[in-house]
Amino acid sequence: MPSNRSLKRGATAAGALSVLFSLLASAPVQALEADADASACMAQMRGAAPANGVSVADFDRYTANAKLLASTVSARKGQPEGRETWWDYLAKTVDDERVAQGRAVLVKTGADLQNIARRYDVDPEVLVAIFGIETNYGSLLGKTNVLDAWVTRACTETNPLWKKNVYASVRLLRDGTVQAPTFVGSWSGAFGMTQFIPTSFYELAADGDGDGRIDLYGSLPDALASTANHLRKRGAQWTHGLPAVTEVRLPASLRNTLPQNADAEVMAPGGRRAASAWADAGVTLADGSPLVGAQRLQLPGTAQTYLFVPTGANGPAFMATFNFDAILHYNQSKRYALAVGLLINRIDGGTALKTPWPTDDPGLSRAEIKEVQTVLQARGYDVGVPDGIPGTKTRDAVRMEQTAAGVPADGRVGRSTLTLMRQPRR
């Protein structure tokens, strides 16, 4: 595909920019921004390189083989079929497997983790939860070239921070902090075991193992210390011992004020009140026990909290604290922040949600998705290796099975699909 052709090594800067522009201009409209001027983008970044700590020579050297990635643009835009419900996302993200692995990491990392937690005054569980959700405890570090991802984003999006990340990526390569062949990460340009972006590395990365260098790929103490430093120094600061989110039961007088539809999200950080005030209004923990206290998931009476209801009056409700805000400063996705908060609670010995999501077709855990994929594979579909990730091949196969069964063919891998796969084929 044209957008994945490398710039030729040794080309002049003008020639490289011309090639880069042609890649973008000739790419399919649905993959890359048709009106973006990649040549002007790269010329501007090249000229501003010295002001951003990178010489023109180093900029040319490390961007000589830069690629524009259609996959990054496509992932940013998001496809309608890839948009998940809260219950689909959380079912596979905070499943029993990830909870068990998190508890094992908590034990295995032992002294290192405790030392980092004390040094930065954060809870060990939040570091483990972020590690688990970002890269599945280091097993999924991503395959996208980080520099290419940032070049793509800088030239197809308008956020000025993306260009800063191009320069920071070049500096990481120039300084030998990372090596080009293994400088890979997510489609968006995050890298390492807890997925830092290059600019955050220079601002917040920390040496957790005391060897004098920071390795976010090979040193878990470095990755966890960097995450702890991020939680303490960005926006809302982490407060030790305070739950990020707590599932609650609302009194009818409050629940009746909420919208009834499942796609109505209520998040009111401006309505913070002391937990004791919410308790006085009749809010309890989800199991009916007091909201305020010193037991697991109870809140200090003075804790400033606000209501977070992702799916309307008929779904789970939460009290969110400043620690929830701190997670949002790490990753701005509210689904991500809720997943981290719930995983923290589970790793710490808490139970799954008490309140069901407002759906008659709940989401599946990764083990259950693998079961669906295994059945599809046995029925002759090419879905790749069952991995618990319902990609395009899996959804296409599900559509075909749904069509054959005479049910709506939406390709969704939920509870109804699992039930269908467990039945004899018609």
C-alpha positions as CSV (number, residue, x, y, z in Angstrom):
1,M,0.0,0.0,0.0
2,P,1.5,3.4,-0.9
3,S,1.2,4.8,2.7
4,N,3.5,2.1,4.0
5,R,6.4,2.7,1.6
6,S,9.5,3.9,3.4
7,L,11.3,7.1,2.5
8,K,14.5,6.1,0.9
9,R,17.6,6.3,3.0
10,G,20.1,8.9,1.8
11,A,17.5,11.0,-0.1
12,T,17.9,14.7,0.2
13,A,15.6,16.4,2.6
14,A,13.7,18.0,-0.2
15,G,13.4,14.6,-2.0
16,A,12.3,12.9,1.2
17,L,9.6,15.5,1.8
18,S,8.4,15.1,-1.8
19,V,8.1,11.3,-1.4
20,L,6.3,11.8,1.9
21,F,3.9,14.2,0.4
22,S,3.2,11.8,-2.5
23,L,2.5,9.0,-0.1
24,L,-0.1,11.0,1.7
25,A,-1.7,12.5,-1.4
26,S,-2.0,9.1,-3.2
27,A,-3.4,7.2,-0.2
28,P,-7.1,6.3,0.0
29,V,-9.2,9.1,1.4
30,Q,-10.6,6.8,4.0
31,A,-7.2,6.0,5.3
32,L,-5.3,9.3,5.4
33,E,-6.4,13.0,5.4
34,A,-6.6,13.9,1.7
35,D,-6.0,17.6,2.3
36,A,-3.0,17.3,4.6
37,D,0.2,18.7,3.3
38,A,2.8,16.3,4.5
39,S,5.6,18.1,2.7
40,A,4.9,21.3,4.4
41,C,4.4,19.5,7.7
42,M,7.8,17.9,7.6
43,A,9.5,21.0,6.3
44,Q,8.1,23.0,9.2
45,M,9.2,20.3,11.7
46,R,12.6,20.1,10.2
47,G,13.1,23.9,10.4
48,A,11.9,24.0,14.0
49,A,14.0,21.0,15.1
50,P,16.9,23.0,16.7
51,A,14.4,24.9,18.9
52,N,13.1,21.5,20.1
53,G,16.4,20.0,21.1
54,V,17.1,18.2,17.8
55,S,19.7,19.2,15.2
56,V,18.6,19.3,11.5
57,A,21.2,16.6,10.8
58,D,19.7,14.3,13.5
59,F,16.2,15.1,12.3
60,D,17.1,14.1,8.8
61,R,18.9,11.0,9.9
62,Y,16.2,9.6,12.1
63,T,13.2,10.5,9.9
64,A,14.9,9.4,6.7
65,N,12.8,6.2,6.6
66,A,9.7,7.6,8.2
67,K,6.3,6.1,7.1
68,L,2.8,7.4,7.1
69,L,0.7,4.7,8.7
70,A,-2.8,4.3,7.4
71,S,-3.4,2.0,10.4
72,T,-2.8,4.8,12.8
73,V,-5.1,7.2,11.0
74,S,-7.8,4.5,10.8
75,A,-7.5,3.6,14.5
76,R,-7.7,7.3,15.5
77,K,-10.9,7.8,13.5
78,G,-12.3,4.6,14.7
79,Q,-14.7,2.4,12.8
80,P,-18.4,2.2,13.9
81,E,-18.1,-1.6,14.4
82,G,-15.2,-1.1,16.7
83,R,-17.1,1.2,19.1
84,E,-17.8,-0.8,22.3
85,T,-20.4,-0.6,24.9
86,W,-19.4,-0.1,28.5
87,W,-20.4,-3.7,29.3
88,D,-18.4,-5.2,26.4
89,Y,-15.2,-3.2,27.2
90,L,-15.3,-3.8,30.9
91,A,-16.2,-7.5,30.7
92,K,-13.0,-8.3,28.8
93,T,-10.8,-5.7,30.4
94,V,-11.6,-6.4,34.1
95,D,-12.1,-10.2,33.9
96,D,-11.1,-12.9,36.4
97,E,-8.0,-13.7,34.4
98,R,-6.6,-10.2,34.6
99,V,-7.5,-10.0,38.3
100,A,-5.7,-13.2,39.1
101,Q,-2.6,-12.1,37.1
102,G,-2.6,-8.8,38.9
103,R,-2.7,-10.4,42.3
104,A,0.2,-12.6,41.2
105,V,2.2,-9.6,40.0
106,L,1.5,-7.9,43.3
107,V,3.1,-10.8,45.1
108,K,5.9,-11.4,42.6
109,T,7.2,-7.9,42.5
110,G,7.1,-7.7,46.2
111,A,9.8,-5.5,47.7
112,D,10.4,-3.5,44.5
113,L,6.8,-2.6,44.2
114,Q,6.4,-1.7,47.9
115,N,9.5,0.5,47.7
116,I,8.2,2.4,44.7
117,A,4.8,2.8,46.3
118,R,6.3,4.2,49.4
119,R,8.6,6.5,47.5
120,Y,5.8,8.1,45.5
121,D,3.0,7.6,48.1
122,V,0.8,5.7,45.8
123,D,-1.0,2.4,46.2
124,P,0.7,-0.7,44.7
125,E,-2.6,-1.8,43.2
126,V,-3.0,1.2,40.9
127,L,0.5,0.6,39.4
128,V,-0.3,-3.1,38.8
129,A,-3.8,-2.3,37.4
130,I,-2.3,0.2,34.9
131,F,0.4,-2.3,34.0
132,G,-2.3,-4.9,33.4
133,I,-4.6,-2.8,31.3
134,E,-2.0,-1.0,29.3
135,T,0.0,-4.1,28.1
136,N,-1.6,-7.1,29.8
137,Y,1.2,-7.2,32.3
138,G,3.9,-6.8,29.6
139,S,2.7,-9.4,27.1
140,L,1.3,-6.9,24.6
141,L,3.7,-4.1,24.0
142,G,2.4,-3.2,20.6
143,K,3.9,-3.6,17.1
144,T,3.6,-0.1,15.7
145,N,6.8,1.9,15.0
146,V,6.6,4.7,17.5
147,L,8.3,7.4,15.4
148,D,6.2,6.6,12.4
149,A,3.1,6.8,14.6
150,W,4.0,10.3,15.7
151,V,5.0,11.5,12.2
152,T,1.6,10.3,11.0
153,R,-0.3,12.0,13.8
154,A,1.7,15.2,13.5
155,C,1.0,15.4,9.8
156,T,-2.7,14.4,9.8
157,E,-3.9,15.9,13.1
158,T,-3.8,19.4,14.5
159,N,-2.6,18.9,18.1
160,P,0.8,20.7,18.4
161,L,1.8,18.2,21.1
162,W,2.1,15.5,18.4
163,K,5.0,17.4,16.7
164,K,6.7,17.6,20.1
165,N,6.4,13.8,20.3
166,V,8.2,13.5,16.9
167,Y,11.1,15.5,18.3
168,A,11.1,13.5,21.6
169,S,11.1,10.3,19.6
170,V,14.1,11.4,17.7
171,R,15.9,12.4,20.9
172,L,15.2,8.9,22.4
173,L,16.7,7.3,19.3
174,R,19.6,9.8,19.2
175,D,20.5,9.3,22.9
176,G,20.4,5.6,22.6
177,T,17.6,5.4,25.2
178,V,15.7,3.2,22.7
179,Q,16.8,1.2,19.7
180,A,15.1,1.7,16.3
181,P,14.3,-2.0,15.6
182,T,12.5,-2.4,19.0
183,F,11.0,1.1,19.4
184,V,7.5,-0.1,19.0
185,G,4.2,0.5,20.8
186,S,0.6,1.2,20.3
187,W,-1.0,2.6,17.2
188,S,-1.1,6.0,18.9
189,G,2.6,6.1,19.7
190,A,2.7,5.0,23.4
191,F,5.5,2.6,24.3
192,G,6.9,0.5,27.1
193,M,5.2,-1.7,29.8
194,T,2.9,1.1,31.0
195,Q,2.7,3.0,27.7
196,F,4.4,6.3,28.0
197,I,4.4,8.9,25.2
198,P,7.9,10.3,24.3
199,T,7.2,13.7,25.8
200,S,6.0,12.2,29.0
201,F,9.2,10.1,29.2
202,Y,11.4,13.2,29.3
203,E,9.1,14.9,31.9
204,L,8.1,12.0,34.1
205,A,10.0,8.7,33.5
206,A,12.0,7.5,36.6
207,D,14.8,5.1,37.4
208,G,13.0,2.5,39.5
209,D,15.8,-0.1,39.8
210,G,18.7,2.4,40.5
211,D,20.9,1.3,37.7
212,G,21.3,4.9,36.3
213,R,19.2,4.5,33.2
214,I,15.5,4.3,32.4
215,D,14.3,1.3,30.4
216,L,10.5,1.1,30.1
217,Y,10.7,-2.1,28.0
218,G,13.0,-4.2,30.0
219,S,12.8,-2.9,33.6
220,L,9.5,-3.3,35.4
221,P,10.7,-1.2,38.4
222,D,11.5,1.6,35.9
223,A,8.0,1.3,34.3
224,L,6.2,1.2,37.6
225,A,8.2,4.1,39.1
226,S,7.6,6.2,36.0
227,T,3.8,5.5,36.3
228,A,3.9,6.4,40.0
229,N,5.7,9.6,39.2
230,H,3.1,10.4,36.5
231,L,0.2,9.9,39.0
232,R,1.9,12.2,41.5
233,K,2.9,15.0,39.2
234,R,0.2,15.4,36.5
235,G,-3.0,17.2,37.2
236,A,-4.9,15.6,40.1
237,Q,-2.4,13.9,42.4
238,W,-2.9,10.4,43.7
239,T,-4.0,10.1,47.3
240,H,-2.8,7.0,49.1
241,G,-5.5,4.7,50.4
242,L,-8.4,6.4,48.6
243,P,-10.5,4.3,46.2
244,A,-10.6,5.8,42.7
245,V,-14.2,4.6,42.3
246,T,-16.7,2.9,44.6
247,E,-19.9,1.3,43.3
248,V,-22.9,2.7,45.2
249,R,-26.6,2.3,45.6
250,L,-28.5,5.5,45.1
251,P,-31.7,6.3,46.9
252,A,-34.8,6.5,44.7
253,S,-35.0,10.2,45.1
254,L,-31.6,10.6,43.5
255,R,-31.8,7.8,40.9
256,N,-35.1,9.1,39.7
257,T,-33.4,12.3,38.6
258,L,-31.1,10.4,36.2
259,P,-31.9,9.8,32.6
260,Q,-33.4,6.4,31.9
261,N,-31.7,5.6,28.5
262,A,-28.6,3.4,28.6
263,D,-26.5,5.7,26.4
264,A,-26.9,8.7,28.8
265,E,-23.7,9.2,30.7
266,V,-23.8,11.4,33.9
267,M,-20.4,12.6,35.2
268,A,-20.5,15.6,37.5
269,P,-17.1,16.5,38.8
270,G,-18.4,20.0,39.5
271,G,-20.9,18.5,42.0
272,R,-18.3,17.3,44.4
273,R,-19.4,16.8,48.0
274,A,-17.9,15.2,51.0
275,A,-18.7,11.5,51.2
276,S,-20.5,12.1,54.5
277,A,-22.9,14.4,52.7
278,W,-23.7,11.7,50.1
279,A,-24.2,9.2,52.9
280,D,-26.6,11.6,54.7
281,A,-28.5,11.8,51.4
282,G,-29.0,8.0,51.5
283,V,-26.2,6.8,49.3
284,T,-24.7,3.5,50.4
285,L,-22.2,1.0,49.0
286,A,-23.7,-1.3,46.3
287,D,-24.3,-4.0,48.9
288,G,-26.2,-1.7,51.2
289,S,-23.5,-1.2,53.7
290,P,-22.5,2.3,54.8
291,L,-20.6,4.5,52.3
292,V,-18.4,6.1,55.0
293,G,-16.0,4.1,57.1
294,A,-12.6,2.5,57.2
295,Q,-13.3,-0.9,55.5
296,R,-12.4,-1.8,52.0
297,L,-14.1,0.5,49.4
298,Q,-15.6,2.6,52.1
299,L,-14.7,6.3,51.9
300,P,-13.5,8.7,54.5
301,G,-16.2,11.1,55.4
302,T,-14.2,14.1,54.3
303,A,-13.3,12.6,50.9
304,Q,-14.5,14.9,48.0
305,T,-16.5,12.7,45.6
306,Y,-18.8,13.1,42.7
307,L,-21.4,11.0,40.9
308,F,-20.4,9.0,37.9
309,V,-23.2,7.0,36.1
310,P,-22.0,5.7,32.7
311,T,-25.2,4.1,31.5
312,G,-28.2,6.0,33.0
313,A,-30.4,5.3,35.9
314,N,-30.7,1.5,35.3
315,G,-27.0,0.7,35.3
316,P,-24.2,0.8,37.9
317,A,-23.5,4.0,39.7
318,F,-20.2,5.1,41.2
319,M,-18.7,7.7,43.5
320,A,-15.5,9.0,41.9
321,T,-12.7,10.7,43.8
322,F,-9.6,12.8,42.9
323,N,-7.8,9.5,42.3
324,F,-10.2,8.8,39.4
325,D,-9.2,12.2,38.1
326,A,-5.5,11.2,38.5
327,I,-6.1,8.1,36.3
328,L,-7.8,10.3,33.7
329,H,-4.7,12.4,33.6
330,Y,-2.8,9.2,32.7
331,N,-5.3,8.3,30.0
332,Q,-8.2,10.6,29.1
333,S,-10.6,7.7,28.3
334,K,-13.4,7.4,31.0
335,R,-13.8,3.8,30.1
336,Y,-10.1,3.2,30.7
337,A,-10.2,5.1,34.0
338,L,-13.2,3.1,35.2
339,A,-11.6,-0.1,34.2
340,V,-8.4,0.8,36.1
341,G,-10.5,1.8,39.2
342,L,-12.5,-1.4,39.1
343,L,-9.4,-3.6,38.6
344,I,-7.7,-1.9,41.6
345,N,-10.7,-2.8,43.7
346,R,-10.7,-6.4,42.4
347,I,-7.0,-6.9,42.9
348,D,-7.4,-5.6,46.4
349,G,-9.9,-8.3,47.2
350,G,-13.2,-6.7,46.1
351,T,-15.9,-8.4,44.1
352,A,-17.4,-7.9,40.7
353,L,-20.1,-5.2,40.2
354,K,-23.3,-5.8,42.1
355,T,-25.5,-3.9,39.7
356,P,-26.0,-5.4,36.2
357,W,-25.5,-3.3,33.1
358,P,-28.7,-2.2,31.4
359,T,-28.7,-4.8,28.7
360,D,-30.1,-8.2,27.9
361,D,-26.9,-9.2,26.1
362,P,-23.9,-8.7,28.5
363,G,-20.3,-8.6,27.4
364,L,-17.9,-11.5,27.5
365,S,-14.6,-12.2,29.3
366,R,-11.5,-12.9,27.2
367,A,-11.8,-16.6,28.0
368,E,-15.4,-16.6,26.7
369,I,-14.4,-14.7,23.6
370,K,-11.7,-17.3,23.0
371,E,-14.4,-20.0,23.3
372,V,-16.4,-18.3,20.6
373,Q,-13.3,-18.0,18.4
374,T,-12.4,-21.7,18.9
375,V,-15.9,-22.8,17.9
376,L,-15.8,-20.6,14.8
377,Q,-12.4,-22.0,13.9
378,A,-13.8,-25.5,14.3
379,R,-16.6,-24.6,11.9
380,G,-14.1,-23.6,9.2
381,Y,-13.7,-19.9,9.7
382,D,-10.4,-18.2,9.5
383,V,-10.3,-16.1,12.7
384,G,-6.6,-16.5,13.4
385,V,-5.4,-17.8,16.7
386,P,-8.1,-17.5,19.4
387,D,-6.9,-14.6,21.5
388,G,-9.9,-13.1,23.2
389,I,-9.9,-10.0,20.9
390,P,-12.9,-9.9,18.6
391,G,-11.3,-8.5,15.5
392,T,-12.8,-8.1,12.0
393,K,-12.4,-11.7,11.1
394,T,-14.2,-12.8,14.2
395,R,-17.0,-10.4,13.8
396,D,-17.4,-11.3,10.1
397,A,-17.6,-15.0,11.0
398,V,-20.2,-14.2,13.8
399,R,-22.3,-12.3,11.2
400,M,-22.4,-15.4,9.0
401,E,-23.4,-17.6,11.8
402,Q,-26.1,-15.2,12.9
403,T,-27.4,-15.0,9.4
404,A,-27.5,-18.8,9.2
405,A,-29.3,-18.9,12.5
406,G,-31.9,-16.4,11.4
407,V,-31.0,-13.8,14.1
408,P,-29.9,-10.2,13.6
409,A,-26.5,-10.2,12.0
410,D,-24.7,-7.4,13.9
411,G,-21.4,-9.3,14.4
412,R,-21.3,-8.5,18.1
413,V,-19.5,-11.0,20.3
414,G,-21.7,-10.9,23.4
415,R,-23.6,-13.3,25.6
416,S,-26.2,-14.2,22.9
417,T,-23.4,-15.1,20.5
418,L,-21.7,-17.3,23.1
419,T,-25.1,-19.1,23.6
420,L,-25.4,-19.5,19.9
421,M,-22.0,-21.0,19.6
422,R,-22.7,-23.5,22.3
423,Q,-25.7,-24.8,20.5
424,P,-25.5,-27.4,17.7
425,R,-25.2,-25.8,14.3
426,R,-28.5,-25.6,12.4
